[in-house]
Amino acid sequence: MKKRLIEIKWGLIFVIMMLVWMYFEKAMGWHDENIADHPTYTNFVAIPSIIVYVLALLEKRKKHFNNVMSWKQGFISGLIITAVVVILTPFSQLVTHELITPEYFENVKAFAVSRGQMTQEEANNYFNLTSYLWQSTVGALIMGAITAAIVAVFVRKKE
C-alpha cells in the first residue's frame, strides 16, 4: 500500500480537480443560461486532466523509480490513479449534482427537448443521476486508461 501512496494522492487530486472544474462550468453558466456552450467547452477539462496525470507520473518516476521508469511502470501507475478515480466517481457525481449544480438535469433536459434533439421521455431517461453515475464511471475508466497509456509514453525515461 505504501508504494502506491503517490497514485492514491494523485487520484484524490484528480477528483478534487474535477469538482473544481464542475464549479467552474457552473460559474461560467454552462449548466444554465449558457448551456448551449456546454457540449463544446466541457471538453477543455482534458487539459487539466492530462496535466494531473503528467505531474503524477513524473512524481512517481522521481520518487519511486529513481528517475528511471519504463512505459509499463508508468502505465500501471496511471491505471492505479484511474482506479482511485473510478472508485470515487460516484461520490464526485453526487457532490456535483446534489451540491454544485442541482438544477443541471432539469436545464439540460429542457434544452435538449427545446432544440428537438430528444423527446421528453428520451431526455428523462438520459439526463438523470443514475445514467450519469454509469456514464461517468465507465468514461473515467476508459479515458483514464487511454490517458495513462499516452502520458506513460512521454514520461518514461531510461537510464
Secondary structure, 3 states (H helix, E strand, C coil): CHHHHHHHHHHHHHHHHHHHHHHHHHHCCCCCCCHHHHHHHHHHHHHHHHHHHHHHHHHHHHHCCCCCECHHHHHHHHHHHHHHHHHHHHHHHHHHHHHHCCCHHHHHHHHHHHCCCCCHHHHHHHCCHHHHHHHHHHHHHHHHHHHHHHHHHHHCECC
